[in-house]
């Protein structure tokens, strides 16, 4: 479980191009669509079910939470599911102008400010989403070296990027310690799920 963002000012963004990554079934033996050619593109314009959404919440101290919410545009119910547990009640939520954020903020009783990126407004004084946009830009640049990432592993890569971005693990020994701990945590979660299904 991620620690809640305790700062009063949290930055959250969803822009039309940045947090969406073309869905990939790389390495899958059973694809549910015809394979794309190298450097493939979505068959439809805009944000569709062909894109995986990465939702990022980040405060001004660079404390970051990220979530892979699924395919297509993020909904108010997905925002409530992922963000409600990590946002403090007195937070100022700054987002782009997507309607789902407004609906989520009203239902959750959270103070909300928007920045209309589509209209070319990048900031209104201290109200901006540049921290999150910067995170997404670094994430997309970093992902290019892998020549495509399977959608099922996207959350792992986002976690990797979070650790790189924080620059808190300078030695290989520390990296291995985190990797082993995460692997043990995932194994325990899988065992729990399997026990619940069998029981």
N, C-alpha and C positions, 0 to 999 in steps of 0.2 A: 504494500500500500504506500502511496506517495504521501509525503508530509504536506500539510495544508500550507498554502501561500498566506502568510500572516501580514504582509505589508498592506497598507491601505490602498495603494495604487497598483493595480495589476493590469498588464497589457495583454490583450487577447486579440488575435486577428484571423480573419478569413478573407483573403483577397481572391478575385476570380481565377488567378493563375497559380499563385505560389503554393498553397498547401495541398494541391491535388496532384497525384502521381498516377500516370496511366497504369491501370491494373495489369499485373503480369502473372502468368502461370508458368514461369520459368522453372524447369525441372519437373513439371507435373507429368505423370504418365497418362492421366485421363483429363483432357481439356474439355471444357464445355463450350468451346467456340473454335473456329478454324484458326490455325497459327497465323500470326502477323509476320510480314516480311521484316527484315532488319531495319531498325529505325522506324518501326511502325507508329502509326498515329491512330487516334480514335476515329471511328466511322462517323460520329456526329460532332457537330460544333458545340462548344459550351461545356458546362459541367453536366455530366451524365453518369449513369451507372457504370461507365467504363473507367471511372477514376476513383482511386482510393483517397479518402480524406484524412489528413493528419491535423488534429486540433491541438493548438499550442497555447498554453497560458504562461505568461512570464511577467515577473515583477521587475521593478527598476533596479533591483539588486541582482538581477540575472538568475534568480531562482526559477526553474523551468519545470513545467509538467506537460507531457505530451500524451496524446491518445490517438490511436487509429480507430476512427468511428465507423468505418465501413465504406461502402461505395455510394457515390452521389453526394448531393449537397447535404450539409449537416442540418439536422432538424432541432427544434427547441427541446424535444424530449431527449435527444442524444446529448445536448448541451447540459440538461439537468442531470442526466445519469453520470456524466464524466466530470463536470465542473463543480456541481453543488458540493461534493465532499472536499474539494480542495480550495474553495474560495471562502475567505473570512466574511462574516455578515456585514462588516462595515467597509467592504472593498469598493473602490471606484473601478468599474469595468469599462475599459476603452476598447472599442471594436470598430470594424468597418460598418457600413450601413446595411448589412444583410438583415432581413426581417426576423430571422430565427433568433438572433441575439437579443433584439428588442423584446420579443415574446418571452424568451427565457428570463431576462432581467426583471420584467414586470412580474412574472409568476414567482420568482425567487425573492422579490423585494430588494434587489440589489441596485445601487446607484449606477447609472449607465450613461456613457458619452460615446458619440459616434464620430468617425472621421470619414468623409465621403471621398474615398480614394478614386472612384470612377470619375468624379468631377475634377480631379487633379488637386484636391486639397489633401496634402500630406500631413499637415500639423495645424493645430490651433493652440498656440502657446505651448504649454506643457502637455496638452492632449495630443498624443500621437501613438502610432503603432509600429514605430521604426524598430524597436527591440525584437518584436516577433518577426517582422519582415526580414530583418537581418539574419535571424535564426534560420528561417526558411531558405534564404539565399545560400547560406553556408551549407545547409543540409543538402540542397539540390546539387551544389557544386561538388560536395564530398561524395555523393552517390554516383556521380558520373564515372568515377574510376572503376566501379564494379560492373559497368556495362549492362545494367539492368538488374533489378532486385525483385525477387518473387514477392508478391503481395503478402503471402503468409509469413514472411520474415520482416516485413516493414517495421513492425513495432520494435524488433530487436535492433535494427539499424538506427531507429530514432533514439533508443536508449543509449546506444554506442555514441551517437552524436552528442547526446546530453552530457555524457561523461567527458568527451573530448572538449566540449564547449566550456565546461566548468574548469578544466585543466587541473584536476585534483589528484590524478594518478600518474606521477612522473616516472615511476620505476616499473619494470616488467613484473616484479614480484607483487606489487600492488594490483596491477591489471589481472594477474592470475588469481589473486585472492578474491577479487570482485567476480570474475568469471565463474570460479568454483562455487562461490556463495549463491550466485544467481542460478546456476545449474541445479544446486541442491534445493533451492526454493521452488524452482519449476518442477523438479521431480516429486517433491512433497505435495505440491498442488495437484499434479497428475494422479498420484497415488490416492489422494483424498477423493478426487472426482471418480476414479475407477471404483473405489470402495463404496461410494454413494450409489453408483449405477448398479453394482453387483448386489448391494444390500437391500 
